[in-house]
Structures are given as C-alpha cells and as structure tokens.
Amino acid sequence: MNEVINLSCETKFAEFFSKINPMILDNGEKISKVRVAYQTYGELNSEGTNAILICHALTGNSHAAGILNKEESDLNSEPDLLKKYSKMFKGKPGWWDPVIGPGKVFDTNKYFVICSNILGSCYGTTGPVSINQESDKPFQTDFPSVTVRDIVNLQKVLVNYLGVNKIKAVAGGSLGGMQALEWGIMYPNVVESIIPIGTSANHSAWAIGLGEAERLAIKNDPDWQNGFYNKQPVKGLSLARQIAIISYRSFASFEEKFAREKVKDSEKFQVMNYLD
C-alpha cells in the first residue's frame, strides 16, 4: 500500500518596494508598496538552482498543492477574500495537487516549487481589494491596469528574495501559460525551460470581444457603482462567468456533453443548467 503524503501548505507573504522606490508598471504608473502571497513546496538547494515556478490562471491563487489545514487571512484587504477562500477550501488539495509533490511530475523530493498569487489578484497579493495607503480605503477601480509583463517582473523580485538563481521550468495554463511565455522572453538566462499550456502569446480579436462582453456584463449591473461598490455585483459577475465558460469549450464539446437534452421533469436544457 502506497503511503499518502500531504505536502506542507501555508500561504506566506513578502513585501517589496516603497514610496522612495516604487514598482513602475508597463504603463508608467507606480505602486508604492506591493505585498505578495505565495506558497512553496520542497527545499531549495544550496546553489539555488532547483526551483520550479508554477503560474496560476486568471481566477487561481497560490494554493497550487497540499492540503489547507487552517483558515488564512489577508488583513490588508477589504473584503478579505483569502479568508473566504480558505474557509471554502479548508481540508482540500490545491488546484494542481495531482502533479506537485513527492514522486509526482513536479517532484518535491528534487525540486523547490513556488507558486505566487499574481499582481492584481484578490487572494493576498496587492490588487483592487487591497487597502490603498494614500486613502486608507480599498483601491477598487483606482488600482492601475497591469500587464503579464508586470506580473512576471514581480515574480522575478520574489524568486530573487527566495534565493533562487536558476529556474528549471516555468509552467502554467491559460494566463499562467502567458506568464511562462513571458518568462522565456524576459529572463532566458534564468529559465531553463517553459511549459505553456492552453495559451497564446496574445489575444485574438475574438478573445478581446468576449472579454469586452464579460466586462460590460459586470458594468451594467446596477450594483457595480462605477467600480466603487459596497457589495459584489453578483448578477453581472454571474453573467460574465457564463460568457467565459461558453468560450472555454468548443461547439463540438458542447454538442457531445449536452446536445439538446433537458433536465429531468423540466423544460430547461441541460446546458442552461450547467451555466447556472
């Protein structure tokens, strides 16, 4: 019988930059202090050369592997969505747990695996829900626009802080794959290989159009309040997510999965039930 080994899993935080030395973004805007939430698995070797960086997708976070054993908090954000996530996922494995761990694809007996929450997210790293030190209120839509290159630049600051000199591989899917591509372009002397999955170097007109429809779904919710809302624009977010979910599957896969089947004892189509 094989022994089941649960990885140590705890979100850590690191702070970088200051008013004197702010983070300068691609668009020229500045953030005076940036907090990064991250998790690590395995041990970094003495040369700092056995690291693997895992990059999460748009709605992911740093909980890539291991079991969350306690509720975590981000006291620098309002609302504290890291706490809400950890309540929901307490006792559950990370989103890529099947491939990260002892003897797995990303073998933590050999490698030091890092996953950080991206800049502009809501699970511990500085983003729109973070408290703006200038106003003592959440940034909300005052938070500057960020690019994939900004996300990667911040990750590079983190891996330097952790003592990493070489990265064996950068891996991720979707937006995570875009980060992997950017790492290969920006830091070829640091990264030995990249594993971009289900991604592209840039958005097509089709993807840009879908993204715009999703944004308008949120903005047209009366609760949006031009981005300075007190409660989540749930209806707009729900519609935006439905549009996104449709874009994640092909015509053929929807036909195979749902066809024109209806929910039992109902006139509702199964595909509608799935989107709900």
N, C-alpha and C positions, 0 to 999 in steps of 0.2 A: 504494500500500500504506500503510495507516494505521500510524503509529508506536505501539507499545505502551509506555505509561508506567507504571512501577511507583512507587507512592507511597512516600515515606519512611515507615517503620513501626518505631516503637520505643516500648516502654512506659516511661512516666515516673512518678515518684512525688512526692507532696506530702504533708506532714504538717500537721495542724491540731489545735487545742485542746491543753489541758494539765490538770494536776491542779487548778490555780487556776481555769482557765476551761474546764471540760469540755463536751463535747457533751451536751445534755439531750434525751433522746428523748421521743417522744409519751407513753410510759407513765411518764415521770418518772425513769427510770433514767439513769445517766450513764456516758459513756466518756471517760476522761481524755486519751487520745491517739488520733487517727484518721489512718490512712495511706490515701491514695487512689492507685490505679493508673489511669493514663489515657493515651490516645493523641490526638494532634491531627494534622490534615492541612490544608494550605493556610496562608495568612497572615492574621493579624488586622489589620484596617485601623487607621489612626491614631486614629479615633474610637471604636474598639471596638464597632462596630455591624454587623459582617457575620458573626456567629457562627451556627452551626447545631449543636444538641445532638442526638446520636444516643443513644437509650436501649436497652440490650440486654434480652433476655428472661431468664427465670429461670436458665437454665444457660449464658448467654453470658458475654462478658467485654469488655474494652476493645479487643480486636483486631477492629475493625469493617471495616477496609480495609487495603490494602497487603500486601506480602509480608514475612513474618517471615524475616529473614536470619541471625539468631543465636539461640542459646538464652538465655533470660532467667531470672532468679532473683528470688525474694522471700525474703530471708534472715530476715525477721521472722515467718515462718510455719513450722509443722511439722504435717504434711508440706508441702513446697514444691510445691504443685500448679501454680503458674505455670510453674515449670521443667518439670514433667511435660507441661503443655500445649504449651509452646514446643518441646519435643523432638518431640512428635507432629505439630505443625503447622509446623515449620521448612520454609521454602520454599513455604508455601501462603498463599493470599489470605485476608483477613478475611471474616467471615460476611456482610457486606453490601457486599463489594468491587464487585459489578456496578453499584451505584448511587452509589458515592462515588469521586470522582476527577475529573481534568480532563475537562470536557465531558460529564460524567455528570449524573444527576438532582441530586445534591448536588455541584455543580461547584466543585472546589477551586481553580480559577482565579479564582473570585469570592468564595468563602466560606471561613471558618475553621471547620472541622468538628471537633467534640470528641466523644469517647466515653470515659466513665469507667466503671470496674468499680464495681458497686453496693455499698453498705454491707451487710455480712453475707455477701458472696460469698467465694470461695476463690481468686481469681486476682489477688491483690495488694492489694486494699482490705481494711481491718480487718474480720475476721469470726471465726467459731468456730475456724479453724485458726491464727489469729494468736496470737503469744505475749502472754499476759497479764502485764504488768509487775509486777503485785502478787504473782503466784505463780511467775513465770518458766516457766510451762507454757502450752500452748495453752488458750484459753478453753473449747473444746468446748461442752457444754451450759450452761456458766456465762455464755455470751455472751447479752446481753439480746435479747428479741424486738424486731424493728424493723418499722416500717410503711413504706408507699410514701412517705408524707409525710416520714419521716426520711431516706429515700434522696434525695428531691428537695432537702431542706434542705441536705444535704451537697454535692450537685451545685451548689447556689447558692453555697456557700462556695468551691468550686473555680473556677467561672466568674468570680467576683469576683477571685480570686487571679490568674487568667489575663488580667485587664484587660478583660473583656467588660462592656459597658454595655447592649447590646441583643442579643436573640437573634431572628434572622429566623424560625426554626422549631425546634420540638422534635418529633422523630419517633421512633417505636418501635412494636414489635409485642408483643402479649401483655402481660407485666409491663412491658415498655418502653412500651406504649401507655398503661398505667395511670399511669406516670410523666409522660407527655405531658399527660394529662388534669389531673393534679395541678399541673403547672407552670402550665397555663392558669388554674387556680383561685387558686393561691398568688401568682403573680407576673405578673399581667396587664399591669403597666406595663413589664415587661422583655421579655416574649414577644410577638412579633407574630402568630404562628400556631402551631397544633399539628397534628400528623399522627398521630393514634392509629389503629393498625391491629390488627384481630383482638383486640379488648379489651373491657373493660366498666368501669363506674365502681365496681362492687363484685361480690363473688362471689354467685352464686345458692346456694340450698340444695343443688342437685345438685352444683355445683363444690366446695362445702365438704365434702360427703360423700365425693367422690372423693379430695380432699386428705387427709381423715382416714384413708381406707383405705390410701393410699400411706404415710402416717406409721406406721400400725400394721404395715405390711409390714416396714418398717425396724426398728421397735422390737421386733418379735417374732423377729428374727434373734438367735440366742444371742451373736453377736459384737458386738452393739450395746452391751452392758455399761452400760446406762443413759446412754449418750452419751459415756462416758469410755473409749473403745475404743483399743486399740493397733494394730489392723488394721481396715481398712474392712469393714463388714457387707455384703459383696458380694452375698450371696443376697437379703437384704432390699432392697438398693438396686435389684437387677435386677428383682425383683417389682414394686417401686414404680414403676419406669420403664415396665414393661409396662402397668400400670394407666393411667399417664399417657398413653402412646402410644395406647391404645384411646380415651381421652377426646378426643384431638386430631382424630379422624376421625368422620364420621357413619356411621350404619347403611348408607346408600346408597353411600358411598365405599368401605366395606369390601366390600360386595357386588360393586361394579364392579371393584375391584382384585384380590380373592381368590376370591370366591364359595366353592364347595366344592372347589376344585382342590387336588390333593395334590402333594407333592414327588415328582419322578420316581423310580420304583422304591422307593416308600416309602408307608406308611400315614399319614404325617404330613401334616396340612393345611398349605397354603402360609401361611395366616395365623399358624399356630403358629411356622413357620419365620421369618416376618417379626418376630414378637415376640422370638424368641430372638436 
